[in-house]
Amino acid sequence: QVQLVESGGGLVQPGGSLRLSCAASGNIFSIYTMGWYRQAPGKQRELVASITRGGSTNYADSVKGRFTASRDNAKNTVYLQMNSLKPEDTAVYYCNKVPMSAALPWGQGTQVTVSS
């Protein structure tokens, strides 16, 4: 069973940057399209970025141009570089398979708080 561990969140001022990491156990990670999801208080979990096993990416309109997803299949790790952060980016961020209907057990997520 693949386990997912997210890290790299924190408190950052508007306009700042963070880099999230998601480490996966198991050697079948490289075949999956992976996504970064986020869930803000009182809102549904949403997909903000996805990356295929070949490295092709897609982004939600709300983060396009500011977030960049990448992956290192040899390290079973996906990353999310977040720049020009806004208060509305505040959420718990998770990684998992895409689509969500095929999700693996969710990790604990990593909290991102954007506030001055």
C-alpha positions as CSV (number, residue, x, y, z in Angstrom):
1,Q,0.0,0.0,0.0
2,V,1.4,3.4,-1.0
3,Q,1.6,5.9,1.8
4,L,1.9,9.6,1.2
5,V,3.7,12.1,3.4
6,E,3.4,15.8,2.7
7,S,5.7,18.5,4.1
8,G,7.0,22.0,3.6
9,G,4.0,24.1,4.7
10,G,4.1,27.0,7.0
11,L,3.2,30.6,7.6
12,V,4.2,33.0,4.9
13,Q,3.3,36.6,4.1
14,P,1.4,37.5,1.0
15,G,3.7,37.5,-2.0
16,G,5.9,34.9,-0.4
17,S,6.9,31.5,-1.6
18,L,6.8,27.9,-0.3
19,R,7.9,24.6,-1.7
20,L,5.8,21.6,-0.8
21,S,7.0,18.0,-1.0
22,C,5.2,14.7,-1.1
23,A,7.1,11.5,-0.5
24,A,5.4,8.2,-1.4
25,S,6.3,4.8,-0.3
26,G,6.1,2.0,-2.7
27,N,7.7,1.6,-6.1
28,I,4.6,2.0,-8.3
29,F,4.5,5.7,-7.7
30,S,6.1,6.5,-11.0
31,I,3.1,5.2,-13.0
32,Y,0.6,7.5,-11.5
33,T,-0.6,10.9,-12.5
34,M,-0.3,12.8,-9.3
35,G,-2.1,15.9,-8.1
36,W,-1.9,18.5,-5.4
37,Y,-5.2,19.2,-3.7
38,R,-6.1,21.7,-1.1
39,Q,-8.9,22.1,1.4
40,A,-9.7,25.3,3.1
41,P,-11.9,25.5,6.2
42,G,-15.6,25.0,5.3
43,K,-14.7,24.2,1.6
44,Q,-14.5,21.1,-0.4
45,R,-11.1,19.6,-1.4
46,E,-10.0,20.9,-4.8
47,L,-7.4,19.9,-7.3
48,V,-5.0,22.7,-7.9
49,A,-2.2,21.0,-9.9
50,S,-1.5,17.7,-11.6
51,I,1.5,16.1,-13.2
52,T,1.6,13.1,-15.4
53,R,4.3,10.4,-15.0
54,G,6.0,12.1,-18.0
55,G,6.0,15.5,-16.4
56,S,3.1,17.2,-18.2
57,T,1.3,19.6,-15.9
58,N,-2.1,21.2,-15.5
59,Y,-3.2,23.9,-13.1
60,A,-6.4,25.3,-11.8
61,D,-7.0,28.9,-13.0
62,S,-6.7,30.2,-9.5
63,V,-3.0,29.1,-9.3
64,K,-1.9,29.2,-12.9
65,G,1.3,31.2,-13.4
66,R,2.1,31.1,-9.7
67,F,2.4,27.4,-8.8
68,T,4.6,24.8,-10.5
69,A,4.3,21.1,-10.0
70,S,7.3,18.8,-10.6
71,R,8.3,15.2,-9.7
72,D,11.3,13.0,-9.2
73,N,10.2,9.5,-10.0
74,A,13.4,8.0,-8.8
75,K,12.8,9.5,-5.4
76,N,9.1,8.8,-5.4
77,T,8.5,12.5,-4.7
78,V,6.3,15.2,-6.1
79,Y,6.8,18.9,-5.4
80,L,4.7,22.1,-5.6
81,Q,6.5,25.4,-5.9
82,M,4.2,28.1,-4.8
83,N,5.1,31.7,-5.6
84,S,3.2,35.0,-5.1
85,L,1.1,33.4,-2.4
86,K,-2.2,35.0,-1.6
87,P,-4.4,34.8,1.6
88,E,-6.9,32.7,-0.4
89,D,-4.2,30.1,-0.9
90,T,-4.5,29.3,2.8
91,A,-5.5,25.6,3.2
92,V,-4.3,22.2,4.0
93,Y,-2.4,20.8,1.0
94,Y,-2.4,17.1,0.1
95,C,-1.0,15.1,-2.7
96,N,-2.7,12.1,-4.2
97,K,-3.6,10.3,-7.4
98,V,-5.7,12.0,-10.1
99,P,-8.6,11.6,-10.4
100,M,-9.7,11.9,-6.8
101,S,-12.1,9.0,-7.3
102,A,-9.0,6.7,-7.5
103,A,-7.3,8.3,-4.5
104,L,-4.9,6.3,-2.3
105,P,-5.3,6.7,1.5
106,W,-4.8,10.4,2.2
107,G,-1.8,11.6,4.1
108,Q,-2.0,14.1,6.9
109,G,-1.5,17.1,4.6
110,T,0.6,20.2,5.2
111,Q,-0.9,23.4,6.4
112,V,-0.2,26.6,4.4
113,T,-1.2,29.9,5.9
114,V,-0.8,33.1,4.0
115,S,-1.2,36.1,6.3
116,S,0.5,39.3,7.2
